[in-house]
């Protein structure tokens, strides 16, 4: 494996250009907002250099395995594979057939890496990585190579009769052995043994401490576009949305998010200059900096609905209780806003109230414990009427990704691009969503608006289900995590997608963060009647909003499955998501252990 830090991104792309002259390029993109934004930025760069490529959306490991057999294996002219948010935890060189002529570029925010891809024989795997993490990753890579050499040596000693044949047929372990012996030069046998013990502990900690997310994939691809001088307002908007999605869904913490905002502010100012004193930019596609609120979709919803259905406000005020709902109404009264105005859709509110809304919220909200209700962000104008904040776009797009046609119909909507029978439909879907982000045409902005309307209905279901769970006290504490199992209910079919179930888990995590005795991780299971199984999602509860903890449930799930022989399926790129047979769930949860 070769690590490519940001200063070398452009050199890596030059190699992609060279290889494209000789052969084909395939672009794999995961089905999350950050990956799709990164995909559209990367496609813009490829198209600018007339690099033909095939786009293959993938939702899990099975899709990648199918693509390896049907696309990669059948293309002798393939030279480049680019993986967006779907390659870091996998042994990708082996997955795609160990083809020496194919280079695999991995741009993925998931951590930890699969260190099998770090071995010398995986030299065609090139990973885009942040410079700040390179030295630590090199330490893990060196430890893994040393341990693999020791295993090779042990295997050789156990089968001396085949030494000559092994030497003739496989030079790679010998190459690793020479590198390791150089690193162990001058060490006694006992010192070398102690070193191996430290390295094994280091690797155990690396894998078992939990899954986390590094830099935004869209942010990294935008950095590449910046180095190539290919940036513009559309690509900037895509980068903003990708980074915002990582922050909203608690994959990066506030400090990392603010670093991104600081960098993006310069480009927002550069691409959106306003000439002339008192000039305004209306009816165009400009991006503006703004302080966004932690209550969702307020420009498209009523103020009351926006606050009531947002995890931050609901958890702080305890809106699932009558007392909490009275506190919300008292806050509106203290702001000087009538109930009638707060129940109006924002666009129909009195214009004078809209002008003072921000000031009133910043003044009154802290009195009710809403101390960090604002965060720095951006918004973009689409034509004369439509304006979306970055969080609006994120909520819209993630809902379009998570909602199946059946669920949309159940909610009274229609979704055209979520049919996954074939890759052509998914490719068109990704293109449609990307067009809604990168284009200023009104038609595409209307698709985002359609996603917003669908998001409101999904979020109502999330809050209904959360309220039912809290009122019925259906949450149990098992060891050092909370769990809830949903076996029935009118909204149950909506929670058969990991993204929707994760929203529910985050909402409940927020509630118990503020009102529980202890801040614990959350394991939530939703029954899938059609497949007689449960979808299980685990989230970690950070102590404060804007903080992020590693998620240790991926390894914990695997160990519990081994202990119980449960019938499970790990297909998602998120290791804290699994599908389990209905008869195995209870025993599985009882045998689930995570570090405190």
C-alpha positions in Angstrom: 0.0 0.0 0.0 1.1 3.5 -0.8 0.0 6.5 1.3 -0.7 9.7 -0.7 -0.9 12.8 1.4 -2.6 16.0 0.2 0.6 17.6 -1.2 0.8 14.6 -3.6 -2.8 14.4 -4.7 -2.2 16.1 -8.0 0.7 13.7 -8.8 -1.6 10.7 -8.2 -4.1 12.2 -10.6 -1.4 12.6 -13.3 -0.8 8.9 -13.1 -4.6 8.3 -13.5 -4.4 10.4 -16.6 -1.5 8.4 -18.0 -3.1 5.1 -17.3 -6.4 6.2 -18.9 -4.6 6.5 -22.2 -3.8 2.8 -22.1 -7.0 1.4 -20.5 -10.2 1.9 -18.7 -11.2 3.5 -15.5 -14.0 2.4 -13.0 -15.3 4.6 -10.3 -17.0 2.8 -7.3 -19.1 5.1 -5.0 -20.9 4.3 -1.8 -24.5 5.3 -1.2 -23.9 8.1 1.3 -24.0 11.9 0.9 -20.3 12.5 1.4 -19.4 9.8 -1.2 -21.9 11.1 -3.8 -20.6 14.6 -3.4 -17.1 13.4 -3.8 -18.2 11.4 -6.9 -19.6 14.4 -8.6 -16.5 16.4 -7.9 -14.2 13.6 -9.2 -16.4 13.1 -12.3 -16.0 16.8 -13.1 -12.2 16.5 -12.9 -12.2 13.4 -15.1 -14.5 14.9 -17.7 -12.4 18.1 -17.9 -9.5 15.8 -19.0 -11.7 13.8 -21.3 -11.1 10.6 -19.2 -13.8 8.1 -19.9 -14.9 6.1 -16.9 -17.7 3.8 -15.7 -19.6 4.8 -12.6 -20.7 1.9 -10.3 -22.7 2.8 -7.2 -22.4 0.2 -4.5 -24.3 -0.2 -1.2 -22.3 -3.0 0.4 -19.8 -5.8 0.1 -22.1 -7.9 -2.0 -22.3 -5.2 -4.6 -18.5 -4.9 -4.7 -18.1 -8.7 -5.1 -20.6 -8.7 -7.9 -18.8 -5.8 -9.6 -15.5 -7.6 -9.2 -16.9 -10.7 -11.1 -19.0 -8.9 -13.7 -17.0 -5.7 -14.4 -13.4 -6.0 -13.2 -12.7 -9.6 -14.1 -14.2 -9.2 -17.6 -12.2 -6.1 -18.6 -8.7 -6.9 -19.7 -8.1 -3.3 -20.5 -8.9 -2.0 -17.0 -6.1 0.0 -15.5 -7.6 2.2 -12.8 -10.1 1.6 -10.0 -11.2 4.5 -7.8 -13.1 3.8 -4.6 -15.0 6.5 -2.8 -16.0 5.7 0.8 -16.0 2.0 0.2 -12.5 0.5 0.3 -10.5 1.3 3.5 -11.8 -1.7 5.7 -11.3 -4.2 2.8 -8.5 -6.2 1.3 -9.1 -4.6 -2.0 -6.1 -6.0 -4.0 -7.3 -9.5 -3.4 -11.0 -8.5 -3.9 -10.2 -7.4 -7.5 -8.2 -10.4 -8.4 -4.6 -9.4 -7.5 -4.1 -7.8 -10.9 -0.6 -6.3 -11.2 -1.6 -4.0 -14.1 -4.5 -2.4 -12.2 -4.0 0.5 -9.7 -6.6 0.9 -7.0 -7.0 4.4 -5.5 -8.9 4.5 -2.2 -10.4 7.7 -0.9 -12.4 6.7 2.1 -13.2 8.3 5.5 -13.7 5.0 7.3 -11.1 3.9 9.8 -9.3 1.7 10.7 -7.8 0.4 7.5 -7.5 -3.2 6.6 -3.7 -3.6 7.1 -3.6 -6.6 4.7 -3.7 -3.9 2.0 -0.5 -2.5 3.6 1.7 -5.5 2.7 4.4 -5.1 -0.1 2.4 -7.3 -2.5 -0.4 -4.7 -2.3 1.8 -2.0 -3.7 -0.8 -1.2 -6.4 -3.2 0.0 -3.6 -2.9 3.8 -3.2 -4.7 5.4 -0.3 -5.4 9.2 0.0 -4.6 10.0 3.6 -4.2 13.1 5.8 -0.6 14.0 6.6 -1.3 14.2 10.3 -2.2 10.5 10.5 0.5 9.2 8.2 3.2 8.7 10.9 0.8 6.8 13.1 -0.4 4.6 10.3 3.1 3.9 9.2 3.7 2.6 12.8 0.7 0.2 12.4 1.9 -0.9 9.0 5.4 -1.7 10.2 4.0 -3.6 13.2 1.7 -5.6 10.9 4.5 -6.5 8.4 6.9 -7.6 11.2 4.2 -9.9 12.7 3.4 -11.4 9.3 7.1 -12.2 8.7 7.2 -14.0 12.1 4.2 -16.0 11.0 5.9 -16.8 7.7 9.0 -18.0 9.5 6.9 -20.2 11.8 5.1 -21.8 8.9 8.4 -22.4 7.2 9.8 -24.2 10.2 6.8 -26.4 10.4 7.2 -27.5 6.8 10.9 -27.7 6.1 10.4 -30.3 3.4 8.8 -27.7 1.1 11.4 -24.9 1.7 12.9 -25.2 -1.8 9.6 -25.3 -3.5 8.4 -22.3 -1.5 11.5 -20.3 -2.3 11.0 -20.9 -6.0 7.3 -20.1 -6.1 6.8 -17.2 -3.7 9.4 -14.4 -3.2 7.1 -12.0 -1.4 7.5 -13.4 2.2 11.2 -13.3 1.6 11.0 -9.6 0.6 9.0 -8.9 3.8 11.6 -10.9 5.8 14.5 -8.8 4.5 12.7 -5.6 5.4 11.9 -6.8 8.9 15.4 -8.2 9.6 16.7 -4.7 8.7 14.3 -3.1 11.3 15.3 -5.7 14.0 19.0 -5.4 13.3 21.0 -5.3 16.6 18.1 -6.6 18.8 18.6 -9.7 20.9 16.1 -12.5 20.9 14.4 -11.3 24.1 14.3 -7.7 22.8 12.8 -8.8 19.6 10.1 -10.9 21.5 9.2 -7.9 23.6 9.0 -5.7 20.5 6.6 -8.2 19.0 4.4 -8.2 22.1 4.2 -4.4 22.0 3.4 -4.5 18.3 0.6 -7.0 18.9 -0.9 -4.9 21.6 -0.7 -1.9 19.3 -2.6 -3.7 16.5 -5.2 -5.0 19.0 -5.8 -1.5 20.2 -6.0 -0.3 16.5 -8.7 -2.7 15.6 -10.6 -3.1 18.9 -10.7 0.6 20.0 -13.5 1.1 17.4 -14.4 2.5 14.0 -14.2 6.2 13.4 -14.2 8.6 10.4 -11.2 10.7 9.2 -11.4 13.5 6.8 -14.5 14.0 4.6 -14.1 12.2 1.2 -15.7 15.2 -0.6 -13.3 17.5 1.2 -10.3 15.4 0.0 -11.5 15.3 -3.6 -12.1 19.1 -3.5 -8.5 19.5 -2.3 -7.4 17.6 -5.4 -9.6 19.9 -7.6 -8.0 22.9 -5.9 -4.5 21.7 -6.7 -5.5 21.2 -10.3 -7.1 24.6 -10.4 -10.5 23.1 -11.4 -12.6 24.5 -8.6 -15.8 26.5 -9.1 -18.9 27.4 -7.2 -20.7 24.2 -8.0 -17.8 22.0 -6.8 -17.4 24.2 -3.7 -21.1 23.6 -2.9 -20.7 19.8 -3.2 -17.7 19.9 -0.9 -19.7 21.9 1.7 -22.6 19.5 1.6 -20.3 16.4 1.9 -18.5 18.0 4.9 -21.7 19.1 6.5 -23.2 15.6 6.3 -20.2 14.2 8.2 -20.8 16.8 11.0 -24.6 16.5 11.2 -24.4 12.7 11.5 -21.6 12.9 14.1 -18.8 11.4 12.1 -16.4 14.3 12.6 -16.2 16.5 15.7 -16.7 20.3 16.0 -13.0 21.1 15.9 -12.4 19.3 12.6 -15.6 20.8 11.2 -14.5 24.3 12.1 -11.1 23.7 10.4 -13.0 22.9 7.2 -15.2 25.9 7.5 -12.1 28.2 7.9 -10.7 26.7 4.7 -13.9 26.9 2.7 -14.7 30.5 3.8 -11.9 31.8 1.6 -13.3 30.0 -1.5 -16.8 31.2 -0.7 -15.5 34.8 -0.7 -13.5 34.3 -3.9 -16.3 32.7 -6.0 -19.1 34.9 -4.7 -17.8 38.5 -4.9 -20.4 41.2 -4.6 -19.4 44.3 -6.6 -20.7 47.8 -5.7 -21.8 49.3 -2.4 -25.1 47.9 -1.1 -25.2 45.4 -3.9 -27.2 42.2 -3.3 -27.1 38.9 -5.0 -30.6 37.6 -5.5 -32.0 35.4 -8.2 -28.6 33.7 -8.8 -26.6 30.7 -7.6 -24.4 32.4 -5.0 -23.2 30.8 -1.8 -23.2 32.8 1.4 -21.8 32.2 4.8 -24.4 32.0 7.6 -25.0 30.8 11.1 -27.3 27.8 10.8 -29.6 26.5 13.5 -29.6 23.1 15.1 -33.3 22.7 14.4 -33.9 21.1 11.0 -35.4 22.5 7.8 -36.8 25.7 9.4 -37.0 27.5 6.1 -39.3 24.8 4.7 -41.2 23.9 7.9 -43.0 25.8 10.6 -40.8 27.1 13.4 -42.7 24.9 15.9 -42.4 21.7 13.8 -38.7 22.4 13.0 -37.8 22.6 16.7 -40.1 19.8 17.9 -38.7 17.3 15.4 -35.0 18.1 15.9 -32.9 15.9 18.2 -31.0 18.8 19.7 -34.0 20.9 20.8 -36.2 17.9 21.7 -33.5 16.4 24.0 -32.7 19.7 25.7 -36.3 20.5 26.4 -37.6 17.0 26.8 -40.3 17.5 24.2 -41.7 14.0 24.5 -43.1 15.1 27.9 -46.0 17.6 28.5 -43.7 19.7 30.6 -41.2 19.9 27.8 -43.8 21.0 25.3 -45.0 23.7 27.6 -41.4 24.9 27.9 -41.2 25.2 24.1 -44.4 27.3 24.0 -43.0 29.5 26.9 -39.8 30.1 24.9 -41.9 31.3 21.9 -43.8 33.6 24.2 -40.6 35.0 25.7 -39.4 35.6 22.1 -42.6 37.6 21.4 -43.8 35.1 18.8 -47.5 34.1 18.9 -48.4 30.4 18.5 -50.2 31.2 15.3 -47.0 32.6 13.8 -44.9 29.7 15.0 -47.3 27.2 13.4 -47.1 29.0 10.1 -44.8 27.6 7.4 -41.7 29.8 7.6 -42.3 31.4 4.2 -45.7 32.6 5.4 -44.5 34.1 8.7 -44.7 37.8 9.3 -41.7 39.3 7.6 -40.9 41.4 10.6 -40.7 38.3 12.8 -38.4 36.6 10.3 -36.1 39.6 10.4 -35.7 39.4 14.2 -35.8 35.6 14.5 -32.1 35.0 14.7 -31.5 37.7 17.3 -34.4 36.5 19.4 -33.3 32.9 19.3 -29.7 33.8 20.2 -31.0 35.9 23.1 -33.7 33.7 24.5 -32.6 30.1 23.7 -29.7 30.0 26.2 -32.2 30.7 29.0 -33.7 27.2 28.2 -30.4 25.4 28.0 -29.9 25.8 24.2 -26.5 27.2 24.6 -25.0 26.1 21.2 -28.1 26.3 19.0 -26.1 27.9 16.1 -23.2 26.6 14.2 -21.3 28.2 11.2 -22.4 27.0 7.8 -23.3 28.1 4.3 -26.4 28.5 2.2 -27.1 28.7 -1.5 -29.7 30.5 -3.6 -31.4 28.6 -6.5 -33.2 31.1 -8.6 -35.4 33.8 -7.2 -37.5 31.7 -4.7 -35.5 28.7 -3.5 -32.7 28.9 -0.9 -31.2 25.9 0.8 -28.7 25.8 3.7 -26.1 23.1 3.5 -27.9 21.1 6.2 -31.2 21.4 4.2 -29.4 19.8 1.2 -27.9 17.1 3.5 -31.3 16.2 5.0 -32.9 16.1 1.6 -30.3 13.9 -0.1 -29.9 11.4 2.8 -33.7 10.9 2.7 -33.7 10.3 -1.0 -31.0 7.7 -0.5 -32.6 5.9 2.4 -36.2 5.8 1.3 -37.3 2.8 -0.8 -40.2 3.3 -3.3 -42.5 1.3 -1.0 -41.7 3.5 2.0 -42.2 6.6 -0.1 -45.6 5.4 -1.3 -46.5 4.7 2.3 -45.6 8.3 3.1 -47.6 9.6 0.2 -44.6 10.4 -2.0 -42.9 8.9 -5.0 -39.2 8.3 -5.4 -37.9 7.4 -8.8 -34.2 6.7 -8.2 -34.1 4.2 -5.4 -34.8 1.1 -7.4 -31.7 -1.1 -7.1 -32.5 -3.9 -9.6 -29.6 -3.0 -11.8 -26.5 -0.8 -11.9 -27.8 1.4 -14.7 -30.8 2.5 -12.6 -28.4 3.3 -9.7 -26.0 5.1 -12.0 -28.8 7.3 -13.2 -29.9 7.8 -9.6 -26.5 9.1 -8.6 -26.4 11.3 -11.6 -29.9 12.8 -10.8 -28.9 13.5 -7.2 -25.6 15.0 -8.3 -27.3 17.2 -10.8 -29.6 18.5 -8.0 -26.5 19.6 -6.2 -24.2 20.9 -8.9 -26.7 22.6 -11.2 -28.5 25.9 -10.8 -31.4 24.9 -12.9 -34.7 25.3 -11.2 -35.8 21.7 -12.1 -32.9 20.3 -10.1 -33.6 22.6 -7.1 -37.2 21.3 -7.2 -35.8 17.8 -6.7 -34.1 18.9 -3.6 -37.3 20.5 -2.4 -39.0 17.2 -3.1 -36.5 15.5 -0.9 -37.1 18.1 1.8 -40.8 17.3 1.8 -40.1 13.6 2.1 -37.6 14.2 4.9 -40.3 16.0 6.9 -42.5 12.9 6.7 -39.6 10.5 7.6 -38.6 12.7 10.5 -42.1 12.8 11.9 -42.0 9.0 11.9 -38.6 9.0 13.7 -40.0 11.3 16.4 -43.2 9.3 16.7 -41.3 6.1 17.2 -38.8 7.8 19.6 -41.7 9.2 21.7 -43.3 5.7 21.8 -40.1 4.1 23.0 -39.5 6.8 25.7 -43.1 6.8 26.9 -43.3 3.0 27.1 -39.9 2.8 28.7 -38.9 0.2 26.2 -35.2 0.9 26.6 -33.2 -1.6 28.6 -29.7 -1.3 30.0 -27.6 -4.4 29.3 -24.1 -4.3 30.8 -22.7 -1.0 29.5 -25.0 -0.1 26.6 -28.7 0.6 26.1 -30.8 -1.4 23.7 -34.3 -1.3 22.3 -36.0 -4.0 20.1 -38.9 -2.8 17.9 -41.1 -5.8 16.9 -44.2 -4.0 15.8 -45.8 -0.6 15.1 -47.4 1.3 12.2 -44.0 2.9 11.3 -41.9 -0.2 11.6 -41.6 -0.8 7.8 -39.9 2.6 7.5 -37.0 1.5 9.7 -35.6 -1.1 7.3 -32.7 1.0 6.1 -29.6 1.6 8.2 -29.7 5.4 7.6 -33.3 5.7 8.9 -32.6 3.4 11.9 -29.4 5.4 12.6 -31.5 8.6 12.7 -33.7 7.0 15.3 -30.7 5.8 17.3 -29.1 9.3 17.3 -32.4 10.8 18.4 -32.7 8.4 21.4 -29.0 8.9 22.1 -29.5 12.7 22.3 -32.5 12.2 24.6 -30.6 10.0 27.1 -27.5 12.2 26.9 -29.6 14.9 28.5 -32.0 12.9 30.7 -30.3 9.6 31.4 -28.2 8.7 34.4 -25.3 7.6 32.3 -24.1 8.4 28.8 -24.1 5.0 27.1 -23.9 3.6 23.6 -27.2 2.5 21.9 -28.1 -0.7 20.1 -31.4 -0.7 18.3 -33.1 -3.5 16.4 -36.0 -3.2 13.9 -38.0 -6.3 12.8 -38.1 -7.0 9.1 -41.2 -9.2 8.6 -40.5 -10.0 5.0 -37.1 -11.6 5.7 -37.8 -12.8 9.2 -34.8 -10.9 10.5 -33.8 -7.8 12.5 -31.8 -4.9 11.2 -29.4 -3.9 14.0 -27.6 -0.6 14.3 -25.2 0.6 17.1 -24.2 4.1 17.9 -21.9 5.6 20.5 -23.0 8.3 22.8 -20.6 11.2 23.0 -20.8 13.2 26.2 -21.6 16.5 24.5 -23.0 17.8 21.2 -20.2 18.1 18.6 -18.1 15.5 20.2 -17.4 12.1 18.6 -16.4 8.7 20.0 -15.1 5.7 18.2 -17.6 2.9 17.6 -16.4 -0.4 19.0 -19.5 -2.4 18.0 -18.1 -3.8 14.7 -15.6 -6.1 16.5 -18.1 -6.7 19.3 -20.7 -7.9 16.8 -18.3 -10.3 15.3 -17.3 -11.8 18.6 -20.9 -12.1 19.8 -21.8 -13.9 16.5 -18.9 -16.3 17.0 -19.9 -17.1 20.6 -23.6 -17.6 19.7 -23.3 -19.1 16.2 -25.9 -16.5 15.2 -27.1 -16.3 11.6 -26.0 -12.8 10.6 -25.1 -10.8 7.6 -22.4 -8.0 7.5 -23.0 -6.4 4.1 -22.9 -2.7 5.0 -19.7 -0.6 4.8 -20.6 0.5 8.3 -19.4 -2.3 10.6 -21.8 -1.4 13.3 -24.7 -2.4 11.1 -25.9 -6.0 10.6 -28.9 -8.2 9.7 -29.6 -11.1 12.1 -32.2 -13.9 12.1 -35.1 -13.3 14.4 -34.6 -16.4 16.5 -30.9 -15.4 17.2 -31.4 -11.8 18.3 -32.0 -12.2 22.1 -29.1 -14.6 22.7 -26.9 -12.4 20.5 -27.6 -9.2 22.5 -27.0 -11.1 25.8 -23.6 -12.1 24.6 -22.6 -8.7 23.3 -19.8 -7.0 25.2 -18.1 -3.7 24.5 -15.3 -2.0 26.4 -16.5 0.5 29.0 
